[in-house]
Amino acid sequence: MMRSERHLEQKKITDSHLEILSGEETSGYHMECESGAYDDSLLVKLFEYVTQIAVDCGEAKGLVQAVAA
């Protein structure tokens, strides 16, 4: 949470996934902001995020889940 000058609590967004469309092509970008000291758990979190994004953007084909690249 973040406090403004008026001391109202606001949600602080630290992770973002952007999709940029250019004609027929879509590019995806993931931005990760970490406020604490770096440790190896960041790599695990990034892997989890991008894997979930790939599954969410993919499609099921029978018993196979095709993921977005």
C-alpha positions, -999 to 999 in steps of 0.1 A, spaced: 0 0 0 11 35 -6 0 67 12 -5 100 -6 -1 135 8 -36 133 21 -28 100 39 -53 80 19 -42 45 13 -38 35 -24 -29 2 -40 6 1 -54 10 -19 -86 45 -33 -89 41 -60 -116 27 -54 -151 22 -74 -182 18 -53 -214 8 -64 -249 18 -41 -277 0 -45 -310 16 -36 -343 -4 -46 -373 -8 -84 -371 19 -89 -346 16 -88 -308 46 -84 -284 43 -91 -247 64 -76 -220 65 -83 -183 78 -57 -159 87 -67 -124 95 -42 -96 110 -55 -64 113 -32 -34 133 -56 -12 168 -69 -16 174 -92 -45 173 -130 -38 168 -161 -59 131 -161 -52 127 -134 -79 137 -159 -106 110 -184 -94 83 -156 -93 92 -145 -129 90 -181 -141 56 -186 -124 43 -153 -139 54 -159 -175 43 -195 -174 8 -184 -162 7 -157 -189 16 -183 -216 -12 -206 -204 -37 -178 -202 -30 -166 -237 -28 -202 -251 -57 -224 -262 -67 -260 -256 -65 -283 -286 -81 -316 -275 -61 -329 -246 -32 -306 -254 -28 -271 -240 -10 -250 -266 7 -220 -249 16 -187 -264 52 -181 -272 
